[in-house]
Amino acid sequence: MQRAYIENNDIKIFEEYLAKVKRLGFEEIDVADSLGRITYEAVFAVKCDPMFNASAMDGIVVVAEKTHGANDQTPLTLKKGRDFEYINTGYEIPSKYNSVIMIEYVQKIDEDTIQIVTPSHPWQHIRVKGESIAEGEMVLPSMHKIRPQDISALLASGNGKIKVYKRPKIGIIPTGNEMVSDVKDLVNGKLMESNSHMFAALSKELGAIPTRYKIVNDDKTELKALLKKAVKENDIVIINAGSSAGTKDYSREVIESLGEVFAHGFAIKPGKPTILATIDGKQVFGIPGYPVSANVAFNLFVKPVLLKLGANKDTYKPQFVKARLTKNIVSSFKNIDYVRVSLGFVNDTLVATPISGGASRIMSLVECDGLITVPRTLEGFLANDMVDVELFKSLEEIKSRVVVIGSHDLIVNILGDNMPLVSSHVGSLGGIMTLLKNECHLAPIHLLDEETGVYNIPFIKKYFKGQKMALIKGVGRTQGLMLKKGNPKNIKSVKDLARDNVTFANRQRGAGTRLLFDYQLKNNNIKTDEIKGYEKEFTTHLAVGVAVENDIADVGMGVRSVAMNMGLDFIKIANEEYSFLTYADNLNDERIKKFIDTLKDEKVKEKILSLGDYTIDGIGDVEIIDC
């Protein structure tokens, strides 16, 4: 069924596509190699287990009827060969005997003589033939995923070989002139091709056999030749990238030249330009190139097909929890929106914070704790709404973490490597607003009051009137101008930023660095519209440094430690304190106690100092502020 480009299909039509998928046939393999495979048919016992009457204990074999009357007062004396024989666990019971007495209850008199004080009964401590598995008994049903214990039962029942469904072979074709397959080839203008590795890993988790092909340039002839080869060699094929509307997006055109496109475009975000097709009866997918879109499309469309091909059952049972949303989520009736969130428990309430960044930000997949699905019937959710979140991490792990939202600094990464911590970078004022709403435990801040020139305290007293607050001392650091190595624009001070040939990388509104920069502009009588690039905002010091390093900007405001680590020049503007704000009552929270202890840890201090340009005098000290 050929469709017009680009559609907005309801995801429900995928069921029609999936219904046409046929399971693969079987192969016979060694039982010892069958872990995780799916049984093609029911498996029956070829042999009994055990195949004979076997001793279940180390001891002696006797005739039970001849042991009656034995007790502590009148021990029964037995002679080896006449009345008993020694036997070990698993050994066959001689036909003349019908009971086993454990060695612990046998008193040895000499090499051939023993005494017992407890009588036995028939078949005591004996595994009778077929007790565990009887010949002809079903050991495993069909369509069963083989577990370690199943392998043991299969072998015990005399099965050395087993018929299992074939594992689906999936071919993965990455595309794009700008892509490279080796990190050594990463230079300006080139991107690392990593999606194929993600697809391969996801496929292996589902029991499939992935083949990653070489990167195909944006060339129709080259793509068509490789696609024909991949279809021949695999049961299912993915073309990654080239499914959208770019001038060099050839996936649909090439697929249609070899087969049939079932659908192109779905009412989902991210992942809209996904292609479903068939070539020679095999399923072929065009998957968007952005990592988040690729991940979503794979799980929605490719995963169910792989599971069905291999007769595999999806054992993943999503766990949903209710959480309070910290920000508005704006959606559209056009799409189902899949929104990645970080989670934290604050005052015994689970809060969900949407993770910023679009479909290209692969770290959002790494950072996310859960997923909110916004149906097409809604235009989003409002802050403070209670929403359903699909969990990707355990509630125990989430409960153990301290939630840190506010200003960015490299030391937060160090702290997060040494204790359970989740962070979000929204700027100092953003952190204060989040703390006011009880949506975080700690707000990192470094706010300069323009009127007094004092850091942090004026803002704390302004926003937390009537509250008792605690300011946990962090680090001293240097703010200044980060410049490309060699300072090619010969920038000497903030005044030079007003020149027409200078482009600035700014921080977001509410960031302490942004307030400091505005304070510097005011002191130098420079208007914001005189600064080229003032409107372009970056959310971290690292992002500003990258912008300068890659000629997106000539200069940006940031901390010296980032400049040093990135090899940038630096002009000092001010010294400041980067500290952590919380409610005084939170000092009793075990997570906050752990946070303070981590700040004071000698190894953590060493790591902080190794970044350069930090001072740690009084780090972890607490100042109580009555507002």
TORFINU-848790 format. One record per residue (C-alpha): chain; x, y, z. Coordinates in nm, 4 decimals, padded with zeros to 6 digits, always signed. Layout:
% residues N
chain:u:v:w
A:X:Y:Z
...
END
This chain:
% residues 627
chain:u:v:w
A:+00.0000:+00.0000:+00.0000
A:+00.1728:+00.3151:-00.1191
A:+00.1232:+00.6327:+00.0766
A:+00.1748:+01.0011:+00.0070
A:+00.4752:+01.1702:+00.1677
A:+00.4832:+01.2656:+00.4611
A:+00.1750:+01.1327:+00.6359
A:+00.0544:+01.1666:+00.9929
A:-00.0691:+00.8121:+01.0437
A:-00.2265:+00.6961:+01.3648
A:+00.0113:+00.4542:+01.5352
A:-00.2730:+00.1997:+01.5528
A:-00.2225:+00.1076:+01.1858
A:+00.1018:-00.0592:+01.2890
A:-00.1085:-00.3539:+01.4109
A:-00.2049:-00.4214:+01.0481
A:+00.1622:-00.4254:+00.9484
A:+00.2578:-00.6471:+01.2433
A:-00.0198:-00.8956:+01.1623
A:+00.1525:-00.9785:+00.8329
A:+00.4791:-01.0749:+01.0034
A:+00.5408:-01.4509:+00.9899
A:+00.7405:-01.6384:+01.2506
A:+01.0678:-01.7857:+01.1366
A:+01.1239:-02.1612:+01.1164
A:+01.3203:-02.3783:+01.3554
A:+01.6736:-02.5019:+01.3922
A:+01.8049:-02.7869:+01.6039
A:+02.0810:-02.7004:+01.8491
A:+02.2584:-02.8504:+02.1485
A:+02.0583:-02.8135:+02.4691
A:+02.3729:-02.6816:+02.6382
A:+02.3672:-02.3841:+02.3983
A:+01.9940:-02.3115:+02.4238
A:+01.9799:-02.0462:+02.6975
A:+01.7319:-01.7726:+02.6060
A:+01.6067:-01.9529:+02.2952
A:+01.2384:-02.0205:+02.2261
A:+01.1144:-02.3797:+02.2030
A:+00.9626:-02.4612:+01.8647
A:+00.7528:-02.7497:+01.9965
A:+00.6793:-02.9221:+02.3246
A:+00.9732:-03.1238:+02.4579
A:+00.9145:-03.4630:+02.6241
A:+01.1378:-03.6736:+02.8463
A:+01.3348:-03.9402:+02.6609
A:+01.4573:-04.0956:+02.9842
A:+01.3449:-04.1090:+03.3444
A:+01.5241:-03.9041:+03.6056
A:+01.6588:-04.0883:+03.7881
A:+01.6770:-04.3925:+03.5583
A:+01.7070:-04.6241:+03.8635
A:+01.6290:-04.6229:+04.2322
A:+01.8999:-04.4011:+04.3769
A:+02.0174:-04.3151:+04.7235
A:+01.9253:-03.9619:+04.8304
A:+02.1768:-03.9590:+05.1158
A:+02.5191:-04.0852:+05.2193
A:+02.4653:-04.3774:+05.4586
A:+02.3788:-04.7446:+05.4581
A:+02.1200:-04.9471:+05.2664
A:+01.9089:-05.1914:+05.4657
A:+01.5891:-05.3922:+05.4548
A:+01.3478:-05.1660:+05.6389
A:+01.1484:-05.4495:+05.7908
A:+01.4625:-05.5856:+05.9641
A:+01.5269:-05.2580:+06.1513
A:+01.2076:-05.2553:+06.3554
A:+01.2607:-05.2396:+06.7301
A:+01.5860:-05.0428:+06.7212
A:+01.5965:-04.7725:+06.9917
A:+01.8319:-04.6070:+07.2394
A:+01.7801:-04.8769:+07.5012
A:+01.8140:-05.1731:+07.2645
A:+02.0449:-05.0808:+06.9702
A:+02.0226:-05.3121:+06.6706
A:+02.3497:-05.4676:+06.5540
A:+02.3925:-05.5152:+06.1766
A:+02.6584:-05.7013:+05.9784
A:+02.7983:-05.5726:+05.6462
A:+02.7005:-05.7930:+05.3516
A:+02.4296:-05.9676:+05.5447
A:+02.2235:-05.6784:+05.6855
A:+02.3594:-05.3643:+05.5176
A:+02.5974:-05.2045:+05.2664
A:+02.7549:-04.8569:+05.2661
A:+02.6212:-04.6270:+04.9905
A:+02.6820:-04.2721:+04.8634
A:+02.4340:-04.0157:+04.7376
A:+02.3222:-04.0893:+04.3802
A:+02.4333:-04.4512:+04.3773
A:+02.1941:-04.7272:+04.2652
A:+02.0125:-04.9179:+04.5372
A:+02.0977:-05.2921:+04.5281
A:+01.7859:-05.4946:+04.4549
A:+01.7861:-05.6766:+04.7919
A:+01.7509:-05.3506:+04.9900
A:+01.4633:-05.1007:+05.0188
A:+01.5731:-04.8257:+05.2624
A:+01.8600:-04.5870:+05.3421
A:+01.9711:-04.4751:+05.6868
A:+02.1762:-04.1537:+05.6993
A:+02.5378:-04.2012:+05.8043
A:+02.4841:-03.9571:+06.0933
A:+02.2576:-04.2153:+06.2638
A:+02.5006:-04.5061:+06.2271
A:+02.7422:-04.6065:+06.5066
A:+03.0429:-04.7961:+06.3756
A:+03.1611:-05.0868:+06.5938
A:+03.4269:-05.2264:+06.3578
A:+03.4873:-05.2563:+05.9809
A:+03.1982:-05.5024:+05.9378
A:+02.9723:-05.4170:+06.2295
A:+02.7461:-05.1215:+06.3069
A:+02.4633:-05.0350:+06.5419
A:+02.1502:-04.8291:+06.4821
A:+01.9091:-04.6868:+06.7380
A:+01.6359:-04.5707:+06.4969
A:+01.4285:-04.7979:+06.2714
A:+01.3771:-04.7112:+05.9033
A:+01.0759:-04.7433:+05.6784
A:+01.0491:-04.8687:+05.3179
A:+01.1903:-04.6289:+05.0524
A:+01.3275:-04.3944:+05.3158
A:+01.5833:-04.1536:+05.1562
A:+01.5516:-04.3212:+04.8165
A:+01.4796:-04.1408:+04.4908
A:+01.2666:-04.3905:+04.3014
A:+01.2967:-04.4311:+03.9254
A:+01.1194:-04.1441:+03.7455
A:+01.0606:-03.9526:+04.0693
A:+01.1852:-03.6243:+03.9188
A:+01.0950:-03.6809:+03.5539
A:+00.9056:-03.9749:+03.4081
A:+00.9785:-04.0926:+03.0557
A:+00.7220:-03.9420:+02.8188
A:+00.6420:-03.6519:+03.0520
A:+00.6373:-03.3013:+02.8992
A:+00.9434:-03.1146:+03.0147
A:+00.8825:-02.7819:+02.8380
A:+00.5902:-02.6487:+02.6332
A:+00.6287:-02.4873:+02.2939
A:+00.6899:-02.1108:+02.2743
A:+00.8867:-02.1234:+02.6005
A:+01.1968:-01.9122:+02.6649
A:+01.4642:-02.1462:+02.7938
A:+01.6092:-02.0651:+03.1379
A:+01.9154:-02.2069:+03.3159
A:+01.7014:-02.4496:+03.5187
A:+01.5282:-02.5634:+03.1991
A:+01.8626:-02.6677:+03.0495
A:+01.9273:-02.8833:+03.3534
A:+01.5839:-03.0496:+03.3267
A:+01.6225:-03.1091:+02.9524
A:+01.9562:-03.2818:+02.9936
A:+01.8356:-03.4818:+03.2938
A:+01.5434:-03.6068:+03.0842
A:+01.7778:-03.7375:+02.8137
A:+01.7401:-03.4534:+02.5638
A:+02.0740:-03.3582:+02.4082
A:+01.9284:-03.1628:+02.1142
A:+01.6297:-02.9302:+02.0929
A:+01.4295:-02.7539:+01.8222
A:+01.4138:-02.3786:+01.8746
A:+01.2910:-02.0886:+01.6675
A:+01.5604:-01.9289:+01.4581
A:+01.6975:-01.6040:+01.5891
A:+01.5999:-01.3142:+01.3623
A:+01.8848:-01.1646:+01.1630
A:+01.8659:-00.7871:+01.1444
A:+02.0675:-00.5786:+00.9023
A:+02.1484:-00.2214:+01.0061
A:+02.2453:+00.0302:+00.7388
A:+02.3680:+00.3705:+00.8635
A:+02.3657:+00.6534:+00.6097
A:+02.5023:+01.0050:+00.5697
A:+02.8009:+01.1809:+00.4156
A:+02.8678:+01.3503:+00.7483
A:+02.8956:+01.0272:+00.9500
A:+03.2141:+00.8462:+01.0558
A:+03.2480:+00.5037:+01.2176
A:+03.5678:+00.5630:+01.4162
A:+03.6124:+00.8218:+01.6910
A:+03.9592:+00.8876:+01.5520
A:+03.7968:+01.0369:+01.2419
A:+03.5876:+01.2903:+01.4353
A:+03.6723:+01.6368:+01.3048
A:+03.4712:+01.9495:+01.2397
A:+03.1936:+01.8719:+00.9947
A:+03.1787:+01.5030:+01.0897
A:+02.9490:+01.3232:+01.3317
A:+03.0013:+00.9920:+01.5086
A:+02.7701:+00.7225:+01.3779
A:+02.6494:+00.5667:+01.7032
A:+02.2872:+00.4736:+01.6316
A:+02.3799:+00.1457:+01.4619
A:+02.5552:+00.0354:+01.7806
A:+02.2441:+00.1241:+01.9826
A:+02.0260:-00.0737:+01.7390
A:+02.2634:-00.3705:+01.7563
A:+02.2608:-00.3707:+02.1373
A:+01.8814:-00.3410:+02.1507
A:+01.8529:-00.6273:+01.9008
A:+02.0834:-00.8512:+02.1029
A:+01.8715:-00.7891:+02.4120
A:+01.5763:-00.9252:+02.2123
A:+01.7637:-01.2360:+02.1032
A:+01.8298:-01.1201:+01.7459
A:+02.1544:-01.1396:+01.5472
A:+02.2543:-00.7924:+01.4244
A:+02.4799:-00.7122:+01.1300
A:+02.6062:-00.3570:+01.1057
A:+02.6935:-00.2575:+00.7524
A:+02.9317:+00.0171:+00.6471
A:+02.8101:+00.3750:+00.6394
A:+02.6445:+00.4525:+00.3069
A:+02.6984:+00.7948:+00.1554
A:+02.3970:+00.9968:+00.0449
A:+02.3937:+00.8189:-00.2882
A:+02.0840:+00.6385:-00.4228
A:+02.2760:+00.3846:-00.6288
A:+02.5049:+00.2904:-00.3408
A:+02.2141:+00.2671:-00.0956
A:+02.0058:+00.0532:-00.3315
A:+02.2879:-00.1959:-00.3859
A:+02.3530:-00.2355:-00.0136
A:+01.9810:-00.2579:+00.0683
A:+01.9380:-00.5447:-00.1826
A:+02.2327:-00.7244:-00.0228
A:+02.1030:-00.6675:+00.3322
A:+01.7528:-00.7921:+00.2463
A:+01.9011:-01.1088:+00.1008
A:+02.1188:-01.1722:+00.4070
A:+01.8730:-01.0814:+00.6847
A:+01.5153:-01.1280:+00.8008
A:+01.4636:-00.7592:+00.8725
A:+01.6500:-00.4423:+00.7705
A:+01.6829:-00.0928:+00.9155
A:+01.7980:+00.2066:+00.7138
A:+01.8995:+00.4713:+00.9630
A:+01.8551:+00.8371:+00.8603
A:+01.7354:+00.9567:+00.5241
A:+01.3662:+00.9081:+00.6048
A:+01.2743:+01.2758:+00.6375
A:+01.2332:+01.5593:+00.3879
A:+01.5921:+01.6643:+00.3225
A:+01.7305:+01.6990:-00.0292
A:+01.9475:+01.3918:+00.0318
A:+01.6915:+01.1788:+00.2163
A:+01.6612:+00.8884:-00.0253
A:+01.5338:+00.6065:+00.1968
A:+01.1726:+00.6052:+00.0743
A:+01.2652:+00.6386:-00.2914
A:+01.5143:+00.3523:-00.2724
A:+01.2798:+00.1277:-00.0721
A:+00.9961:+00.1857:-00.3198
A:+01.2227:+00.0893:-00.6085
A:+01.2666:-00.2548:-00.4513
A:+00.9434:-00.3128:-00.2625
A:+00.6364:-00.1530:-00.1109
A:+00.6013:+00.1270:+00.1438
A:+00.3223:+00.0535:+00.3886
A:+00.3374:+00.3851:+00.5735
A:+00.5629:+00.6887:+00.5922
A:+00.5052:+00.9236:+00.8813
A:+00.3324:+00.8719:+01.2162
A:+00.1560:+01.0980:+01.4627
A:+00.4325:+01.0634:+01.7201
A:+00.6994:+01.2958:+01.8544
A:+00.9844:+01.2190:+01.8347
A:+01.0026:+00.9650:+01.5520
A:+00.7477:+01.1048:+01.3073
A:+00.9235:+01.0300:+00.9723
A:+00.9456:+00.6531:+01.0324
A:+00.8956:+00.4295:+00.7267
A:+00.7359:+00.0834:+00.7371
A:+00.7870:-00.1249:+00.4241
A:+00.8366:-00.4746:+00.2843
A:+01.0854:-00.6046:+00.0265
A:+01.0648:-00.9658:-00.0878
A:+00.8311:-01.0402:+00.2014
A:+01.0741:-00.9044:+00.4598
A:+01.0182:-00.6079:+00.6888
A:+01.2210:-00.2959:+00.6111
A:+01.2259:+00.0187:+00.8247
A:+01.3383:+00.3721:+00.7591
A:+01.4321:+00.5094:+01.1007
A:+01.5009:+00.8818:+01.1694
A:+01.8612:+00.9776:+01.2331
A:+01.8324:+01.1761:+01.5559
A:+01.9222:+00.9421:+01.8462
A:+01.6108:+00.9992:+02.0555
A:+01.3829:+00.9598:+01.7523
A:+01.5753:+00.6464:+01.6552
A:+01.5351:+00.4955:+02.0012
A:+01.1632:+00.5695:+02.0179
A:+01.0975:+00.4373:+01.6650
A:+01.2948:+00.1181:+01.7295
A:+01.1000:+00.0385:+02.0470
A:+00.7628:+00.1221:+01.8944
A:+00.8020:-00.0557:+01.5595
A:+01.1137:-00.2716:+01.5233
A:+01.1013:-00.4400:+01.8637
A:+00.7533:-00.5962:+01.8201
A:+00.8508:-00.7300:+01.4760
A:+01.1725:-00.8861:+01.6083
A:+00.9833:-01.0473:+01.8952
A:+00.7218:-01.1953:+01.6623
A:+00.9766:-01.3211:+01.4093
A:+01.1591:-01.5104:+01.6813
A:+00.8386:-01.6209:+01.8626
A:+00.9695:-01.4290:+02.1608
A:+00.7444:-01.2924:+02.4303
A:+00.7831:-00.9382:+02.5520
A:+00.8458:-00.9994:+02.9215
A:+00.8901:-00.6272:+02.9919
A:+00.6021:-00.5099:+03.2063
A:+00.6094:-00.1312:+03.2360
A:+00.5664:+00.0090:+03.5843
A:+00.3755:+00.3342:+03.6095
A:+00.3732:+00.5785:+03.9001
A:+00.2050:+00.9099:+03.9677
A:+00.4342:+01.2124:+03.9859
A:+00.3864:+01.5867:+04.0189
A:+00.4999:+01.7723:+03.7096
A:+00.7399:+02.0624:+03.7681
A:+00.6980:+02.2363:+03.4315
A:+00.4319:+02.2776:+03.1655
A:+00.4443:+02.0285:+02.8798
A:+00.3107:+02.1773:+02.5579
A:+00.1875:+01.9246:+02.3028
A:-00.0385:+01.9148:+01.9984
A:-00.3439:+01.7256:+01.8811
A:-00.1293:+01.6220:+01.5839
A:+00.1006:+01.3887:+01.7764
A:+00.1478:+01.1514:+02.0640
A:+00.4342:+01.3099:+02.2587
A:+00.6930:+01.0990:+02.4413
A:+00.8544:+01.3239:+02.7036
A:+01.1649:+01.2156:+02.8940
A:+01.1788:+01.3164:+03.2602
A:+01.4072:+01.3007:+03.5611
A:+01.2499:+01.1982:+03.8910
A:+01.3124:+01.2692:+04.2553
A:+01.1422:+01.2381:+04.5933
A:+01.1114:+01.5736:+04.7688
A:+00.9141:+01.5897:+05.0949
A:+00.7801:+01.2402:+05.0201
A:+00.6373:+01.3570:+04.6867
A:+00.7598:+01.2155:+04.3574
A:+00.8329:+01.5043:+04.1215
A:+00.8947:+01.4775:+03.7474
A:+01.1064:+01.7329:+03.5639
A:+01.0999:+01.7276:+03.1804
A:+01.4508:+01.6962:+03.0396
A:+01.5432:+01.9748:+02.8018
A:+01.6794:+01.9111:+02.4565
A:+01.5325:+01.7847:+02.1329
A:+01.5482:+01.4547:+01.9500
A:+01.9199:+01.4999:+01.8783
A:+02.0260:+01.5115:+02.2455
A:+02.1362:+01.1559:+02.3135
A:+02.2237:+01.2329:+02.6765
A:+01.8531:+01.2764:+02.7475
A:+01.8216:+00.8996:+02.6958
A:+02.1038:+00.8408:+02.9427
A:+01.9690:+01.0847:+03.2014
A:+01.5990:+01.0046:+03.1907
A:+01.4364:+00.8146:+03.4765
A:+01.1005:+00.7767:+03.3086
A:+00.8685:+00.8663:+03.0237
A:+00.5468:+01.0652:+03.0096
A:+00.3177:+00.9903:+02.7162
A:+00.0952:+01.2793:+02.6097
A:-00.1964:+01.1397:+02.4040
A:-00.3291:+01.3137:+02.0944
A:-00.6444:+01.4034:+02.2849
A:-00.4518:+01.6522:+02.5010
A:-00.2508:+01.9661:+02.4299
A:-00.0131:+01.8867:+02.7113
A:-00.0004:+01.9029:+03.0902
A:+00.0348:+02.1912:+03.3346
A:+00.2924:+02.2313:+03.6085
A:+00.1685:+02.0673:+03.9315
A:-00.0486:+01.8192:+03.7385
A:-00.0256:+01.4620:+03.8656
A:+00.0839:+01.2578:+03.5643
A:+00.1519:+00.8924:+03.4863
A:+00.5223:+00.8180:+03.4416
A:+00.6623:+00.4947:+03.3012
A:+00.9586:+00.4076:+03.5217
A:+01.2982:+00.3252:+03.3719
A:+01.4715:+00.3049:+03.7107
A:+01.3639:+00.1581:+04.0433
A:+01.1833:+00.3693:+04.3005
A:+01.4446:+00.2618:+04.5558
A:+01.7200:+00.4158:+04.3438
A:+01.5182:+00.7327:+04.2873
A:+01.4361:+00.7701:+04.6576
A:+01.8038:+00.7485:+04.7526
A:+01.9067:+01.0487:+04.5418
A:+01.9388:+01.4115:+04.6372
A:+01.7766:+01.6413:+04.3800
A:+01.9979:+01.9354:+04.2834
A:+01.8492:+02.2000:+04.0530
A:+02.0034:+02.5375:+03.9823
A:+02.3339:+02.6768:+03.8619
A:+02.5811:+02.4598:+03.6738
A:+02.9337:+02.3812:+03.7829
A:+03.1735:+02.0953:+03.7165
A:+03.1818:+02.0039:+04.0852
A:+02.8205:+01.8804:+04.0619
A:+02.9480:+01.6076:+03.8281
A:+03.2127:+01.5093:+04.0843
A:+02.9532:+01.4942:+04.3616
A:+02.7224:+01.2871:+04.1417
A:+03.0029:+01.0392:+04.0853
A:+03.0410:+00.9888:+04.4600
A:+02.6813:+00.9733:+04.5830
A:+02.3260:+00.9235:+04.4516
A:+02.2421:+01.2577:+04.2913
A:+02.0319:+01.3894:+04.0045
A:+02.0827:+01.7421:+03.8733
A:+01.9288:+01.9863:+03.6302
A:+02.0854:+02.3116:+03.5142
A:+01.8324:+02.5954:+03.5097
A:+02.0418:+02.8801:+03.6476
A:+02.0579:+03.0199:+04.0011
A:+01.7207:+03.1965:+03.9921
A:+01.5643:+02.8917:+03.8326
A:+01.6986:+02.6871:+04.1226
A:+01.5512:+02.9287:+04.3761
A:+01.2098:+02.9082:+04.2081
A:+01.2308:+02.5293:+04.2067
A:+01.3211:+02.5230:+04.5766
A:+01.0320:+02.7589:+04.6552
A:+00.7956:+02.5023:+04.4986
A:+00.9565:+02.2161:+04.6955
A:+01.0684:+02.0447:+04.3766
A:+01.4323:+01.9977:+04.4724
A:+01.6425:+01.9457:+04.7847
A:+01.9262:+02.1813:+04.6953
A:+01.9624:+02.4839:+04.4706
A:+02.3207:+02.5703:+04.3673
A:+02.3438:+02.9496:+04.3459
A:+02.5903:+03.2321:+04.2853
A:+02.3775:+03.5452:+04.2626
A:+02.5323:+03.8918:+04.2687
A:+02.3085:+04.1698:+04.3981
A:+02.3640:+04.4731:+04.1739
A:+02.2747:+04.7202:+04.4487
A:+02.5010:+04.5888:+04.7243
A:+02.7586:+04.3823:+04.5367
A:+02.6890:+04.0992:+04.7844
A:+02.6479:+03.7391:+04.6698
A:+02.3456:+03.5199:+04.7478
A:+02.2209:+03.6557:+05.0849
A:+02.0071:+03.9446:+04.9439
A:+01.8336:+03.7041:+04.7055
A:+01.7727:+03.4435:+04.9773
A:+01.6111:+03.7041:+05.2064
A:+01.4057:+03.8419:+04.9177
A:+01.2529:+03.5123:+04.8064
A:+01.2279:+03.3202:+05.1350
A:+01.0733:+03.5764:+05.3710
A:+00.9790:+03.4244:+05.7057
A:+01.1727:+03.1056:+05.6352
A:+01.4807:+02.9621:+05.8021
A:+01.7263:+02.8675:+05.5302
A:+02.0621:+02.6915:+05.5205
A:+02.3433:+02.7860:+05.2817
A:+02.5937:+02.5040:+05.2419
A:+02.9282:+02.6426:+05.1353
A:+03.0623:+02.5044:+04.8113
A:+03.3660:+02.6423:+04.6326
A:+03.5274:+02.9687:+04.5519
A:+03.5789:+03.0186:+04.1785
A:+03.6726:+03.2815:+03.9230
A:+03.4295:+03.4178:+03.6649
A:+03.5546:+03.5850:+03.3517
A:+03.5679:+03.5976:+02.9746
A:+03.6531:+03.2771:+02.7938
A:+03.8358:+03.3416:+02.4657
A:+03.9694:+03.1338:+02.1822
A:+04.3336:+03.0335:+02.2295
A:+04.5593:+03.3228:+02.1332
A:+04.2746:+03.5766:+02.1663
A:+04.2561:+03.6477:+01.7895
A:+04.0072:+03.9331:+01.8389
A:+04.2406:+04.1021:+02.0893
A:+03.9692:+04.1336:+02.3541
A:+04.0948:+04.3041:+02.6699
A:+03.7799:+04.3778:+02.8725
A:+03.4004:+04.3801:+02.8693
A:+03.4102:+04.7093:+02.6772
A:+03.5508:+04.5276:+02.3730
A:+03.2388:+04.3101:+02.3509
A:+03.0457:+04.6036:+02.2036
A:+03.2623:+04.5937:+01.8906
A:+03.0870:+04.4989:+01.5668
A:+03.3334:+04.2167:+01.4949
A:+03.2827:+04.0380:+01.8297
A:+03.0139:+03.7718:+01.8894
A:+02.9169:+03.6797:+02.2437
A:+02.7834:+03.3491:+02.3856
A:+02.5365:+03.4355:+02.6622
A:+02.3937:+03.2321:+02.9497
A:+02.0206:+03.1821:+03.0023
A:+01.7997:+03.4237:+03.1948
A:+01.8182:+03.3581:+03.5679
A:+02.1714:+03.2221:+03.5571
A:+02.4086:+03.3804:+03.8075
A:+02.6640:+03.4228:+03.5300
A:+02.4054:+03.6122:+03.3242
A:+02.3353:+03.8458:+03.6197
A:+02.7078:+03.9067:+03.6636
A:+02.7454:+03.9865:+03.2949
A:+02.4492:+04.2270:+03.3014
A:+02.6057:+04.3901:+03.6075
A:+02.9296:+04.4367:+03.4117
A:+02.7415:+04.5857:+03.1158
A:+02.5660:+04.8300:+03.3468
A:+02.8929:+04.9384:+03.5100
A:+03.0437:+04.9966:+03.1645
A:+02.7370:+05.1812:+03.0290
A:+02.6833:+04.9205:+02.7552
A:+02.3326:+04.8389:+02.6359
A:+02.2369:+04.4779:+02.5724
A:+02.1468:+04.5481:+02.2092
A:+02.5088:+04.6542:+02.1537
A:+02.6228:+04.2977:+02.2252
A:+02.6125:+04.0765:+01.9173
A:+02.4796:+03.7351:+02.0219
A:+02.3240:+03.8526:+02.3497
A:+01.9938:+03.6802:+02.2606
A:+02.1573:+03.3406:+02.1981
A:+02.1486:+03.1484:+02.5266
A:+02.3559:+02.8516:+02.6513
A:+02.2625:+02.6568:+02.9638
A:+02.6049:+02.5597:+03.1017
A:+02.9604:+02.6907:+03.1259
A:+03.0700:+02.3932:+02.9167
A:+02.8227:+02.4812:+02.6425
A:+02.9611:+02.8370:+02.6323
A:+03.3155:+02.7004:+02.6168
A:+03.2259:+02.4708:+02.3276
A:+03.0659:+02.7628:+02.1422
A:+03.3882:+02.9644:+02.1750
A:+03.6098:+02.6693:+02.0885
A:+03.4129:+02.6002:+01.7699
A:+03.3897:+02.9605:+01.6432
A:+03.0171:+02.9895:+01.7155
A:+03.1171:+03.2834:+01.9327
A:+03.4358:+03.4804:+01.9948
A:+03.3862:+03.5141:+02.3678
A:+03.1592:+03.4033:+02.6500
A:+03.1269:+03.4445:+03.0246
A:+03.2192:+03.1418:+03.2342
A:+03.4373:+02.9972:+03.5060
A:+03.8137:+02.9663:+03.4748
A:+03.8101:+02.5898:+03.5438
A:+03.6168:+02.5291:+03.2208
A:+03.8495:+02.7564:+03.0242
A:+04.1524:+02.5723:+03.1630
A:+04.0076:+02.2284:+03.0838
A:+03.9195:+02.3342:+02.7280
A:+04.2435:+02.5138:+02.6526
A:+04.0818:+02.8576:+02.6190
A:+04.2256:+03.1939:+02.7135
A:+04.0686:+03.3695:+03.0095
A:+04.0264:+03.7245:+03.1395
A:+03.9275:+03.7461:+03.5057
A:+03.6174:+03.9468:+03.5938
A:+03.5321:+03.8502:+03.9522
A:+03.5780:+03.6000:+04.2341
A:+03.2595:+03.4428:+04.3631
A:+03.1193:+03.1733:+04.5910
A:+02.9233:+02.8830:+04.4492
A:+02.7056:+02.7425:+04.7281
A:+02.4016:+02.5202:+04.7854
A:+02.0751:+02.6538:+04.9286
A:+01.8182:+02.4445:+05.1152
A:+01.5596:+02.4768:+05.3900
A:+01.7111:+02.4477:+05.7370
A:+01.4716:+02.1628:+05.8179
A:+01.6254:+01.9626:+05.5324
A:+01.9502:+01.9369:+05.7268
A:+01.7911:+01.6431:+05.9092
A:+01.7362:+01.4577:+05.5809
A:+01.9822:+01.1680:+05.5465
A:+02.0383:+01.2595:+05.1811
A:+02.1452:+01.6119:+05.2753
A:+02.3711:+01.4742:+05.5484
A:+02.5292:+01.2465:+05.2896
A:+02.5697:+01.5428:+05.0539
A:+02.7548:+01.7487:+05.3169
A:+02.9729:+01.4516:+05.4098
A:+03.0579:+01.4033:+05.0417
A:+03.1557:+01.7698:+05.0056
A:+03.3936:+01.7295:+05.2980
A:+03.5395:+01.3999:+05.1797
A:+03.9153:+01.4346:+05.1220
A:+03.9112:+01.2408:+04.7949
A:+03.6301:+01.4603:+04.6631
A:+03.8254:+01.7706:+04.7602
A:+04.1272:+01.6387:+04.5717
A:+03.9179:+01.5864:+04.2594
A:+03.7736:+01.9379:+04.2853
A:+04.1172:+02.0942:+04.3230
A:+04.2457:+01.8901:+04.0275
A:+04.0073:+02.0844:+03.8004
A:+04.2025:+02.3998:+03.8738
A:+04.1043:+02.7468:+03.9974
A:+03.8866:+02.6332:+04.2854
A:+03.9252:+02.7207:+04.6521
A:+03.7702:+02.4903:+04.9109
A:+03.8116:+02.6814:+05.2370
A:+03.5170:+02.5921:+05.4592
A:+03.3590:+02.3623:+05.2001
A:+03.0558:+02.1898:+05.3509
A:+03.0147:+02.4476:+05.6294
A:+02.6535:+02.5496:+05.6925
A:+02.5282:+02.9053:+05.7465
A:+02.1760:+02.9413:+05.8881
A:+01.9870:+03.2415:+05.7492
A:+01.6715:+03.3729:+05.9193
A:+01.4723:+03.5491:+05.6517
END
